[in-house]
């Protein structure tokens, strides 16, 4: 029973680390795929304008 508070804090830290990892992966994916997605929307916009 003495370690219950430490385990609860440890769980919060683990969830925070997972959240940070997911955020880093999302930012990396958007950085890599951002220009590609932008080009697709530009081509669609150009096609609709003609």
DSSP file (Angstrom, degrees, kcal/mol; ACC not computed):
  #  RESIDUE AA STRUCTURE BP1 BP2  ACC     N-H-->O    O-->H-N    N-H-->O    O-->H-N    TCO  KAPPA ALPHA  PHI   PSI    X-CA   Y-CA   Z-CA
    1    1 A X    >         0   0    0      0, 0.0     3,-0.9     0, 0.0     4,-0.3   0.000 360.0 360.0 360.0 -21.6    0.0    0.0    0.0
    2    2 A X  T 3   +     0   0    0      1,-0.2     3,-0.3     2,-0.1     4,-0.3   0.771 360.0  48.2 -70.2 -23.5    2.9    2.3    0.5
    3    3 A X  T 3> S+     0   0    0      1,-0.2     4,-2.2     2,-0.1    -1,-0.2   0.372  80.3  98.4 -99.7   5.4    3.8    2.3   -3.2
    4    4 A X  H <> S+     0   0    0     -3,-0.9     4,-2.0     1,-0.2    -1,-0.2   0.898  84.0  48.9 -61.6 -42.1    0.3    2.9   -4.6
    5    5 A X  H  > S+     0   0    0     -4,-0.3     4,-2.2    -3,-0.3    -1,-0.2   0.883 110.3  51.3 -67.9 -36.8    0.9    6.6   -5.1
    6    6 A X  H  > S+     0   0    0     -4,-0.3     4,-2.3     1,-0.2    -1,-0.2   0.901 110.0  49.3 -65.9 -40.1    4.1    6.0   -6.9
    7    7 A X  H  X S+     0   0    0     -4,-2.2     4,-2.1     2,-0.2    -1,-0.2   0.883 109.5  52.1 -67.0 -36.4    2.5    3.5   -9.3
    8    8 A X  H  X S+     0   0    0     -4,-2.0     4,-1.7     2,-0.2    -2,-0.2   0.923 112.1  45.7 -64.6 -43.6   -0.3    6.0  -10.0
    9    9 A X  H  X S+     0   0    0     -4,-2.2     4,-2.2     1,-0.2    -2,-0.2   0.863 109.5  55.8 -65.5 -35.9    2.2    8.7  -10.9
   10   10 A X  H  X S+     0   0    0     -4,-2.3     4,-2.3     1,-0.2    -1,-0.2   0.899 105.1  52.3 -64.5 -39.7    4.2    6.2  -13.0
   11   11 A X  H  X S+     0   0    0     -4,-2.1     4,-2.3     2,-0.2    -1,-0.2   0.899 108.7  50.1 -62.5 -41.1    1.1    5.4  -15.0
   12   12 A X  H  X S+     0   0    0     -4,-1.7     4,-2.2     1,-0.2    -1,-0.2   0.901 110.2  50.4 -63.8 -40.3    0.5    9.1  -15.7
   13   13 A X  H  X S+     0   0    0     -4,-2.2     4,-2.5     2,-0.2    -2,-0.2   0.903 109.5  51.1 -64.7 -40.7    4.2    9.5  -16.8
   14   14 A X  H  X S+     0   0    0     -4,-2.3     4,-2.2     1,-0.2    -2,-0.2   0.917 110.5  48.3 -63.9 -42.3    3.8    6.5  -19.1
   15   15 A X  H  X S+     0   0    0     -4,-2.3     4,-2.3     1,-0.2    -1,-0.2   0.894 111.3  51.3 -64.0 -38.2    0.7    8.0  -20.7
   16   16 A X  H  X S+     0   0    0     -4,-2.2     4,-2.3     2,-0.2    -2,-0.2   0.907 109.5  49.7 -65.0 -41.3    2.5   11.3  -21.1
   17   17 A X  H  X S+     0   0    0     -4,-2.5     4,-2.4     2,-0.2    -2,-0.2   0.894 110.8  49.5 -65.1 -39.5    5.4    9.7  -22.8
   18   18 A X  H  X S+     0   0    0     -4,-2.2     4,-2.5     2,-0.2    -2,-0.2   0.916 110.7  50.6 -64.4 -41.9    3.1    7.8  -25.2
   19   19 A X  H  X S+     0   0    0     -4,-2.3     4,-2.2     1,-0.2    -2,-0.2   0.902 110.9  48.5 -62.1 -41.9    1.3   11.1  -26.0
   20   20 A X  H  X S+     0   0    0     -4,-2.3     4,-2.3     2,-0.2    -1,-0.2   0.908 111.1  50.8 -64.7 -42.1    4.6   12.8  -26.7
   21   21 A X  H  X S+     0   0    0     -4,-2.4     4,-2.2     2,-0.2    -2,-0.2   0.918 110.8  48.1 -62.9 -43.6    5.7    9.9  -28.9
   22   22 A X  H  X S+     0   0    0     -4,-2.5     4,-2.5     1,-0.2    -1,-0.2   0.906 110.9  51.7 -62.9 -41.2    2.5   10.1  -30.9
   23   23 A X  H  X S+     0   0    0     -4,-2.2     4,-2.5     1,-0.2    -2,-0.2   0.905 109.5  49.6 -62.8 -41.1    2.8   13.8  -31.3
   24   24 A X  H  X S+     0   0    0     -4,-2.3     4,-2.4     2,-0.2    -1,-0.2   0.906 111.3  49.0 -64.9 -41.2    6.4   13.5  -32.6
   25   25 A X  H  X S+     0   0    0     -4,-2.2     4,-2.5     2,-0.2    -2,-0.2   0.909 112.0  48.6 -65.0 -41.8    5.3   10.8  -35.1
   26   26 A X  H  X S+     0   0    0     -4,-2.5     4,-2.5     2,-0.2     5,-0.2   0.922 112.3  48.3 -64.9 -43.7    2.4   13.0  -36.3
   27   27 A X  H  X S+     0   0    0     -4,-2.5     4,-2.2     1,-0.2    -2,-0.2   0.911 112.6  48.7 -63.4 -41.8    4.6   16.0  -36.7
   28   28 A X  H  X S+     0   0    0     -4,-2.4     4,-2.2     2,-0.2    -2,-0.2   0.912 111.6  49.3 -64.1 -41.9    7.2   14.0  -38.6
   29   29 A X  H  X S+     0   0    0     -4,-2.5     4,-3.1     1,-0.2     5,-0.3   0.917 112.4  47.4 -64.5 -42.6    4.6   12.5  -40.9
   30   30 A X  H  X S+     0   0    0     -4,-2.5     4,-1.7     1,-0.2    -1,-0.2   0.870 111.0  52.1 -67.1 -34.9    3.1   16.0  -41.7
   31   31 A X  H  < S+     0   0    0     -4,-2.2     4,-0.5    -5,-0.2    -1,-0.2   0.905 116.9  38.7 -66.0 -41.0    6.6   17.4  -42.3
   32   32 A X  H  < S+     0   0    0     -4,-2.2     4,-0.4     1,-0.2    -2,-0.2   0.919 126.2  34.7 -75.7 -44.0    7.4   14.6  -44.8
   33   33 A X  H  X S+     0   0    0     -4,-3.1     4,-2.7    -5,-0.2     5,-0.3   0.566  94.1  90.5 -90.4  -9.3    4.0   14.4  -46.4
   34   34 A X  H  X S+     0   0    0     -4,-1.7     4,-2.5    -5,-0.3    -1,-0.2   0.928  89.5  43.1 -54.8 -53.9    3.0   18.1  -46.3
   35   35 A X  H  > S+     0   0    0     -4,-0.5     4,-2.2     1,-0.2    -1,-0.2   0.870 113.9  52.5 -62.9 -35.1    4.5   19.1  -49.6
   36   36 A X  H  > S+     0   0    0     -4,-0.4     4,-1.8     2,-0.2    -1,-0.2   0.933 111.5  45.3 -65.7 -45.3    3.1   16.0  -51.4
   37   37 A X  H  X S+     0   0    0     -4,-2.7     4,-2.2     1,-0.2    -2,-0.2   0.891 111.2  54.2 -65.1 -39.0   -0.4   16.7  -50.1
   38   38 A X  H  X S+     0   0    0     -4,-2.5     4,-2.1    -5,-0.3    -1,-0.2   0.896 106.9  51.0 -60.9 -40.9   -0.1   20.3  -51.0
   39   39 A X  H  X S+     0   0    0     -4,-2.2     4,-2.5     2,-0.2    -1,-0.2   0.887 107.7  53.0 -64.6 -38.7    0.8   19.4  -54.6
   40   40 A X  H  X S+     0   0    0     -4,-1.8     4,-2.2     1,-0.2    -2,-0.2   0.937 110.7  46.2 -62.3 -46.2   -2.2   17.1  -54.8
   41   41 A X  H  X S+     0   0    0     -4,-2.2     4,-2.6     1,-0.2    -1,-0.2   0.864 111.1  53.2 -65.9 -34.5   -4.5   19.9  -53.8
   42   42 A X  H  X S+     0   0    0     -4,-2.1     4,-2.6     2,-0.2    -1,-0.2   0.919 109.5  48.1 -64.7 -43.0   -2.8   22.3  -56.2
   43   43 A X  H  X S+     0   0    0     -4,-2.5     4,-2.4     2,-0.2    -2,-0.2   0.899 112.7  48.6 -64.4 -39.8   -3.4   19.8  -59.1
   44   44 A X  H  X S+     0   0    0     -4,-2.2     4,-2.2     2,-0.2    -2,-0.2   0.925 112.4  48.4 -65.7 -43.5   -7.0   19.4  -58.1
   45   45 A X  H  X S+     0   0    0     -4,-2.6     4,-1.6     2,-0.2    -2,-0.2   0.902 112.6  48.2 -63.4 -41.6   -7.5   23.2  -57.9
   46   46 A X  H  X S+     0   0    0     -4,-2.6     4,-1.2     1,-0.2    -1,-0.2   0.903 111.1  51.0 -65.2 -41.3   -5.9   23.7  -61.2
   47   47 A X  H  < S+     0   0    0     -4,-2.4    -2,-0.2     1,-0.2    -1,-0.2   0.878 111.4  47.4 -64.9 -37.4   -8.0   20.9  -62.8
   48   48 A X  H  < S+     0   0    0     -4,-2.2    -1,-0.2     1,-0.2    -2,-0.2   0.804 107.3  56.9 -73.9 -27.7  -11.2   22.5  -61.4
   49   49 A X  H  <        0   0    0     -4,-1.6    -1,-0.2     1,-0.2    -2,-0.2   0.779 360.0 360.0 -73.9 -25.7  -10.2   25.9  -62.6
   50   50 A X     <        0   0    0     -4,-1.2    -1,-0.2    -3,-0.2    -2,-0.2   0.477 360.0 360.0 -85.6 360.0   -9.9   24.8  -66.3
